[in-house]
Amino acid sequence: MKSLVLVALDKVKDKLADEYADEAVAYIQSEEFEKKIADKINEKIDIPFVSEEKEQIFFERVVDICTDIVASVVRK
């Protein structure tokens, strides 16, 4: 009987982990989150001879790539 309960709890744990992972991935891949991260990076890093607007575009693209990588790792 105890092992049946443990198996059931394990299945529930896996289902909840998958749901939370999906929600986390959706959040980190949202435009809002990616822009916030790119903004913070742009505040901390200055690329000489590059305008702030071009830096922002660059950092947004880098963050987009990074969040895609994180999403692929979480989903495996």
PARODREN-92115 format. One line per 2 residues: their letters; for each residue x, y, z of C-alpha. Coordinates in Angstrom, 3 decimals, padded with zeros to 6 digits. Example, Ala and Ser with C-alpha at 12.3 -4.5 7.8 and 13.67 -1.06 7.14 Angstrom:
<loses>
as = 012.300:-004.500:007.800 | 013.670:-001.060:007.140
</loses>
This chain:
<loses>
mk = 000.000:000.000:000.000 | 002.789:002.386:000.914
sl = 004.497:001.869:-002.438 | 001.258:002.706:-004.324
vl = 001.022:006.002:-002.484 | 004.671:006.761:-003.246
va = 004.154:005.992:-006.936 | 001.077:008.228:-007.037
ld = 002.929:011.050:-005.279 | 005.846:010.677:-007.666
kv = 003.505:011.021:-010.659 | 001.897:014.127:-009.159
kd = 005.342:015.599:-008.474 | 006.409:015.014:-012.085
kl = 003.194:016.558:-013.436 | 003.585:019.638:-011.247
ad = 007.253:019.976:-012.184 | 006.336:019.865:-015.881
ey = 003.600:022.473:-015.417 | 005.893:024.815:-013.492
ad = 008.654:024.309:-016.055 | 006.245:025.231:-018.857
ea = 005.166:028.363:-016.988 | 008.773:029.323:-016.256
va = 009.770:028.855:-019.893 | 006.809:030.905:-021.082
yi = 007.791:033.698:-018.692 | 011.489:033.799:-019.561
qs = 010.664:033.792:-023.256 | 008.156:036.621:-022.970
ee = 009.085:039.878:-024.683 | 008.558:041.738:-021.403
fe = 011.095:039.613:-019.499 | 013.618:039.592:-022.337
kk = 013.410:043.399:-022.612 | 013.904:043.810:-018.855
ia = 017.037:041.655:-018.977 | 018.378:043.462:-022.060
dk = 017.712:046.821:-020.370 | 019.678:045.757:-017.284
in = 022.577:044.489:-019.387 | 022.594:047.692:-021.434
ek = 022.730:049.754:-018.229 | 025.834:047.859:-017.095
id = 027.728:047.517:-020.380 | 028.847:050.280:-022.704
ip = 030.209:049.414:-026.124 | 032.418:052.302:-027.274
fv = 031.390:054.046:-030.493 | 028.006:052.247:-030.580
se = 024.785:054.150:-029.904 | 022.578:053.144:-026.988
ek = 019.804:052.194:-029.421 | 022.059:049.807:-031.345
eq = 023.397:048.375:-028.087 | 019.819:047.751:-026.959
if = 018.979:045.916:-030.189 | 022.131:043.822:-029.840
fe = 021.450:042.925:-026.202 | 017.814:042.073:-026.939
rv = 018.942:039.639:-029.623 | 021.542:038.087:-027.318
vd = 018.974:037.684:-024.541 | 016.508:036.125:-026.997
ic = 019.111:033.534:-027.989 | 019.984:032.852:-024.348
td = 016.353:032.365:-023.315 | 015.855:029.965:-026.238
iv = 018.831:027.947:-024.992 | 017.519:027.941:-021.420
as = 014.081:026.853:-022.656 | 015.561:023.953:-024.604
vv = 017.503:022.793:-021.541 | 014.476:023.026:-019.233
rk = 012.240:021.124:-021.653 | 014.623:018.152:-021.945
</loses>
